[in-house]
Amino acid sequence: MPCQELVELVTAYLDGSLPAADRERLEAHLKLCDPCITYIEQFRETIAASGHLHVDDLPPETQDELLRLFRDWQAA
Amino acid sequence: MASAPTLPDDEQLVRALRAGDEAVFMDLVRCWHSSMLRVAQMYVPSRAVAEEVVQETWLGVLTGIERFEQRSSLKTWVFRILTNRAKTRGERERRSVPFSALVTAEAERDDPAVDPSRFQGPDGAHPGGWAAPPDAWPQEALLAAETLGVINAAIDGLPEAQRLVITLRDVQGFGADEVAELLEISDVNQRVLLHRARSKVRAALEAHLG
């Protein structure tokens, strides 16, 4: 498996949805290719870091509106 | 970007909402609202309408919380209410390009995960092997606020359907099956869109950290 093919399969590999034959080819490639190990590591790090993003700035007006919505609901 | 509140488990959340705990409600808003807005925008023609849909969803959550039976996670339940409302609203006020057409267009476009110039050409010693291999990233920089800002900007810059799928999968932590079901897209398209989105975010991080 060339490196250029491997980089297209990483999400399927990590999700466990890669067909067995492709998974074996990919894992055989990783035994011989440090840059692709680094690539997959970066991919995992990208996913993990995205999980630490939460909220972009929620404008104060939006927060106020929702707080009002909550209080109105409570009062009802 | 604010730092995220840590949410308690579903049982405590549901109990707190039923008891009228304002602080818990606002924590949920801070954790989910932006992602909900991204979802709604895929179905309706404008940001203003999307904001209305998300507000209606929050109200639906509050009025429905007594009846919520916890057969799914609270978050899945909330996002289902959201997609149902957004779809209904979208049938009345259509987007110029429907979501399903966007998904197909983005999934079918030729869109390599890594710039082809990073690989050796057909005349190289190893065609398709790395010509410019990636370097490992400094761990301490990964969770720096600045790095998270780069990720956020990269996600904002993605084509719409890719932005939506990565927001649900990697930012909000929904599973592959849940996302395919919520958005009514095929498993294959879910995966293709996610892969393209992650590949672009990785490239943006590499440009920043590398």
Interface residues (C-beta under 8 A of the other chain):
Chain A: P2 C3 Q4 E5 V7 E8 V10 T11 A12 D15 S17 P35 C36 T38 Y39 E41 Q42 F43 E45 T46 I47 A48 A49 S50 G51 H52 L53 H54 V55 D56 D57 L58 T62 Q63 E65 L66 L67 L69 F70 R71 W73 Q74
Chain B: M1 A2 S3 A4 G20 E22 F25 M26 V29 R30 C31 H33 S34 E51 Q55 W58 L59 L62 T63 P112 A113 V114 P116 F119 H126 P127 G128 G129 W130 P133 P134 D135 A136 W137 L142 L143 T147 L148 I151 N152 I155 I166 D170 V171 G173 A176 D187 R191 L194 H195 R198 S199 V201 R202 L205 E206
